[in-house]
Amino acid sequence: EAHIPKVGDTIGGHLYDNRADIFLFMQGEIKRYNTFEVATADDLSYFVSSIMKNFALIGKVDKIVLSGADEDSEWAMRLQHYATSFAVLAPKTSWSSTNKSVEKALTALNILADTASCV
């Protein structure tokens, strides 16, 4: 919520397991949420540009926030072209495990530990 301004259009994305959860907020109100299968940054670009087209968003949105990828990743570099402001969300909480395969899976979920639960 702190990363979604009440004014303007914001796209949020969370990448994990060849998937992207993509959110569109317009004037602070959620207008679209969907999960897409993305194998490449081209796939992600396609879905972001499709959402922008479907909601008649011309040029760039005001802000894009991304989690699940590093700031210097191809994913982040590609998304920066769609917004005037761009931020990669880093987790404040870190889960860990002594099991290496579990540790790898947890890395992608650390950002979720910081979100508010609706339950």
Disulfide bonds with the S-S distance in Angstrom:
none
